[in-house]
C-alpha cells in the first residue's frame, strides 16, 4: 500500500510564536504514525517559487495522512501556527511502483536529500519525453520516488496539480543531480510543456515525531 505524505511549505513570521505550534504537534503525529523526513533543514529553490521552511512527513498510508490533518489533535495545534506563519499545505499519496535502477550510487549521509517538484503540465504528449529521460537518469544518483503524480489534496494555500518527491542518499547528491550537465539537457525536454516549482531540501535526522 502506498504511503502518505504531508508536504507543507511555510514562511514563519514570528519564530518565537511558532515554537508553540511545534511543541503541540507530536501527539497527533505519533497517534497517526507520521515520521518527520524533512523539518526545516537547508533548502534551495532552483525553479519557480517556494517558501522558506520545508517539511516532509511520511505516514503509513494516504488515509492516515489525511486523518492526522483532520484530527482534533492536529487542528488544535494548527491554531497555534496560523498567527505566526503563512503556509501552502499539500497532502499527497505515495508511489509504490517501479523505481529507477541504481548505478554508481553516491555514498549515503546521515541526512538524505529531496527534490519536491510541483508541476502543471501544459502539453501532456510533449511532457512524456522528459519523464522517459528522467526516470533512468536519477538512478545514477541513487534517487527513488516517494511521490509520483498520485492522489493529492491541497488543505491550505495553493499548489500545482501534479507532485513528485524524489529521495537521494544525501543533500549533496540531490544538488549534484540537478546541476549536472546531463540533467540540464533532460530539463530542456519539458520547456514549454510544463510549469514547475522545484525545491531541493535537506533531510532530518532528529526525533521522529
Kinemage of the C-alpha trace (Angstrom):
@kinemage 1
@onewidth
@group {chain A} dominant
@subgroup {mainchain}
@vectorlist {calphas} color= white
{ca unk a 1} P 0.000 0.000 0.000
{ca unk a 2} L 1.403 3.432 -0.895
{ca unk a 3} L 2.432 5.682 1.962
{ca unk a 4} L 1.072 9.165 2.514
{ca unk a 5} L 2.966 12.441 2.824
{ca unk a 6} L 2.488 15.873 4.274
{ca unk a 7} L 4.291 18.474 2.134
{ca unk a 8} L 3.795 21.873 3.790
{ca unk a 9} L 5.881 24.855 2.727
{ca unk a 10} L 5.902 27.638 5.301
{ca unk a 11} L 7.044 31.228 5.767
{ca unk a 12} L 7.384 31.861 9.505
{ca unk a 13} L 6.809 35.485 10.502
{ca unk a 14} L 7.250 35.016 14.256
{ca unk a 15} L 9.753 32.256 15.157
{ca unk a 16} L 9.130 32.558 18.893
{ca unk a 17} L 5.376 32.261 18.488
{ca unk a 18} L 5.799 29.363 16.053
{ca unk a 19} L 7.545 27.275 18.717
{ca unk a 20} L 4.245 26.653 20.499
{ca unk a 21} L 2.875 25.016 17.357
{ca unk a 22} L 5.915 22.776 17.007
{ca unk a 23} L 5.625 21.710 20.642
{ca unk a 24} L 1.934 20.852 20.243
{ca unk a 25} L 2.134 18.605 17.159
{ca unk a 26} L 3.936 15.431 18.378
{ca unk a 27} L 0.847 13.754 19.930
{ca unk a 28} L -1.012 13.887 16.603
{ca unk a 29} L 1.995 12.682 14.613
{ca unk a 30} L 2.645 9.797 16.999
{ca unk a 31} L -1.029 8.748 17.011
{ca unk a 32} L -1.130 8.511 13.216
{ca unk a 33} L 2.453 7.329 12.644
{ca unk a 34} L 3.702 10.486 10.929
{ca unk a 35} L 7.510 10.417 10.798
{ca unk a 36} L 9.494 13.562 10.010
{ca unk a 37} L 11.768 13.184 6.949
{ca unk a 38} L 12.393 16.914 6.464
{ca unk a 39} L 11.950 19.545 9.167
{ca unk a 40} L 13.274 22.947 8.219
{ca unk a 41} L 16.794 21.982 7.124
{ca unk a 42} L 18.770 23.586 4.313
{ca unk a 43} L 16.789 24.233 1.168
{ca unk a 44} L 17.274 25.777 -2.243
{ca unk a 45} L 14.540 26.885 -4.628
{ca unk a 46} L 16.007 26.016 -8.034
{ca unk a 47} L 12.917 26.681 -10.156
{ca unk a 48} L 9.800 28.744 -9.706
{ca unk a 49} L 8.637 29.611 -6.214
{ca unk a 50} L 8.893 28.118 -2.742
{ca unk a 51} L 8.625 29.144 0.876
{ca unk a 52} L 11.488 29.335 3.360
{ca unk a 53} L 10.667 26.354 5.604
{ca unk a 54} L 10.014 22.928 4.068
{ca unk a 55} L 8.576 19.855 5.783
{ca unk a 56} L 8.072 16.289 4.596
{ca unk a 57} L 6.257 13.941 6.952
{ca unk a 58} L 5.680 10.291 5.993
{ca unk a 59} L 2.599 8.347 7.115
{ca unk a 60} L 1.728 4.634 6.831
{ca unk a 61} L -0.763 5.457 4.060
{ca unk a 62} L -2.616 8.333 2.404
{ca unk a 63} L -5.693 7.849 4.587
{ca unk a 64} L -3.606 8.207 7.754
{ca unk a 65} L -2.010 11.398 6.432
{ca unk a 66} L -5.439 12.911 5.760
{ca unk a 67} L -6.854 11.693 9.073
{ca unk a 68} L -3.977 13.201 11.038
{ca unk a 69} L -4.505 16.610 9.460
{ca unk a 70} L -8.251 16.490 10.143
{ca unk a 71} L -7.893 15.178 13.696
{ca unk a 72} L -8.835 17.298 16.735
{ca unk a 73} L -5.267 16.892 17.995
{ca unk a 74} L -3.723 18.467 14.916
{ca unk a 75} L -6.415 21.068 14.324
{ca unk a 76} L -5.885 22.321 17.855
{ca unk a 77} L -2.148 22.618 17.228
{ca unk a 78} L -2.758 24.268 13.844
{ca unk a 79} L -4.482 27.202 15.530
{ca unk a 80} L -1.166 27.979 17.223
{ca unk a 81} L 0.536 28.203 13.816
{ca unk a 82} L -1.885 30.434 11.963
{ca unk a 83} L -0.988 33.785 13.580
{ca unk a 84} L 2.738 33.241 13.070
{ca unk a 85} L 3.120 31.897 9.535
{ca unk a 86} L 1.812 31.530 6.000
{ca unk a 87} L 1.546 28.016 4.624
{ca unk a 88} L 0.882 26.097 1.413
{ca unk a 89} L -0.069 22.631 2.680
{ca unk a 90} L -0.350 19.636 0.372
{ca unk a 91} L -1.108 16.030 1.344
{ca unk a 92} L -0.027 13.507 -1.283
{ca unk a 93} L -0.353 9.796 -1.919
{ca unk a 94} L 2.953 7.923 -2.088
{ca unk a 95} L 4.330 5.931 -5.017
{ca unk a 96} L 4.880 2.169 -4.841
{ca unk a 97} L 5.664 1.362 -8.470
{ca unk a 98} L 8.981 0.502 -10.173
{ca unk a 99} L 11.975 2.596 -9.108
{ca unk a 100} L 14.969 3.875 -11.092
{ca unk a 101} L 17.817 1.373 -11.237
{ca unk a 102} L 20.685 2.498 -9.014
{ca unk a 103} L 24.077 2.707 -10.702
{ca unk a 104} L 27.178 4.403 -9.343
{ca unk a 105} L 25.162 5.420 -6.286
{ca unk a 106} L 26.727 8.239 -4.210
{ca unk a 107} L 27.648 7.498 -0.617
{ca unk a 108} L 24.817 7.843 1.883
{ca unk a 109} L 24.925 10.570 4.534
{ca unk a 110} L 23.214 10.933 7.892
{ca unk a 111} L 20.784 13.355 6.279
{ca unk a 112} L 19.166 12.495 2.979
{ca unk a 113} L 18.272 14.962 0.258
{ca unk a 114} L 14.993 15.508 -1.560
{ca unk a 115} L 13.536 17.103 -4.643
{ca unk a 116} L 9.996 18.410 -4.232
{ca unk a 117} L 8.502 19.312 -7.601
{ca unk a 118} L 5.066 20.800 -8.117
{ca unk a 119} L 4.090 20.572 -11.754
{ca unk a 120} L 1.401 21.873 -14.061
{ca unk a 121} L 1.623 20.010 -17.354
{ca unk a 122} L 0.541 22.129 -20.312
{ca unk a 123} L 1.415 19.644 -23.083
{ca unk a 124} L 0.822 16.081 -21.908
{ca unk a 125} L 2.187 14.388 -25.025
{ca unk a 126} L 5.283 16.582 -25.160
{ca unk a 127} L 5.955 16.067 -21.445
{ca unk a 128} L 6.300 12.302 -21.869
{ca unk a 129} L 9.788 12.654 -23.378
{ca unk a 130} L 11.014 14.394 -20.218
{ca unk a 131} L 9.543 11.721 -17.941
{ca unk a 132} L 11.077 8.925 -20.037
{ca unk a 133} L 14.537 10.506 -19.863
{ca unk a 134} L 14.352 11.495 -16.185
{ca unk a 135} L 13.374 8.132 -14.723
{ca unk a 136} L 16.536 6.157 -15.605
{ca unk a 137} L 18.880 9.121 -15.174
{ca unk a 138} L 18.159 9.873 -11.500
{ca unk a 139} L 19.122 6.278 -10.652
{ca unk a 140} L 22.746 7.271 -11.240
{ca unk a 141} L 22.439 9.458 -8.155
{ca unk a 142} L 20.674 6.846 -6.028
{ca unk a 143} L 17.263 8.519 -6.208
{ca unk a 144} L 13.934 6.856 -5.575
{ca unk a 145} L 10.427 8.265 -5.939
{ca unk a 146} L 8.384 8.799 -2.791
{ca unk a 147} L 5.577 10.606 -4.622
{ca unk a 148} L 4.861 10.412 -8.332
{ca unk a 149} L 1.659 12.058 -9.557
{ca unk a 150} L -0.736 10.163 -7.276
{ca unk a 151} L -3.800 11.500 -5.477
{ca unk a 152} L -3.343 14.752 -3.588
{ca unk a 153} L -5.355 17.257 -1.599
{ca unk a 154} L -4.497 20.908 -1.046
{ca unk a 155} L -5.636 21.594 2.505
{ca unk a 156} L -4.156 25.097 2.833
{ca unk a 157} L -2.925 27.698 0.376
{ca unk a 158} L -2.090 26.591 -3.140
{ca unk a 159} L -0.111 24.006 -5.096
{ca unk a 160} L 0.175 22.802 -8.678
{ca unk a 161} L -1.940 19.827 -9.868
{ca unk a 162} L 0.884 17.256 -10.041
{ca unk a 163} L 3.563 16.496 -7.440
{ca unk a 164} L 6.768 14.452 -7.421
{ca unk a 165} L 9.124 13.843 -4.497
{ca unk a 166} L 12.476 12.126 -5.001
{ca unk a 167} L 14.704 10.950 -2.155
{ca unk a 168} L 18.512 10.947 -2.599
{ca unk a 169} L 21.254 9.439 -0.406
{ca unk a 170} L 22.363 12.955 0.623
{ca unk a 171} L 21.575 16.626 0.127
{ca unk a 172} L 24.759 16.933 -1.914
{ca unk a 173} L 23.661 14.106 -4.241
{ca unk a 174} L 20.301 15.833 -4.761
{ca unk a 175} L 22.080 19.074 -5.668
{ca unk a 176} L 24.615 17.336 -7.906
{ca unk a 177} L 21.895 15.539 -9.860
{ca unk a 178} L 20.044 18.763 -10.573
{ca unk a 179} L 23.170 20.714 -11.510
{ca unk a 180} L 24.658 18.025 -13.760
{ca unk a 181} L 25.039 18.836 -17.427
{ca unk a 182} L 23.057 15.735 -18.362
{ca unk a 183} L 20.067 16.717 -16.223
{ca unk a 184} L 20.122 20.252 -17.573
{ca unk a 185} L 19.830 18.733 -21.057
{ca unk a 186} L 16.958 16.498 -19.919
{ca unk a 187} L 15.263 19.507 -18.319
{ca unk a 188} L 15.075 21.197 -21.724
{ca unk a 189} L 12.671 18.456 -22.831
{ca unk a 190} L 9.971 19.938 -20.612
{ca unk a 191} L 10.498 23.570 -21.632
{ca unk a 192} L 7.150 24.823 -22.892
{ca unk a 193} L 5.496 21.573 -21.776
{ca unk a 194} L 5.069 22.276 -18.042
{ca unk a 195} L 5.321 24.908 -15.320
{ca unk a 196} L 7.412 23.736 -12.374
{ca unk a 197} L 8.240 24.832 -8.832
{ca unk a 198} L 11.191 22.756 -7.634
{ca unk a 199} L 12.962 22.928 -4.290
{ca unk a 200} L 15.907 20.825 -3.089
{ca unk a 201} L 15.816 20.169 0.661
{ca unk a 202} L 17.955 18.540 3.314
{ca unk a 203} L 16.566 15.654 5.357
{ca unk a 204} L 16.038 15.488 9.121
{ca unk a 205} L 17.908 13.072 11.384
{ca unk a 206} L 16.434 14.124 14.742
{ca unk a 207} L 13.331 12.988 16.668
{ca unk a 208} L 10.742 11.175 14.543
{ca unk a 209} L 7.749 12.965 15.985
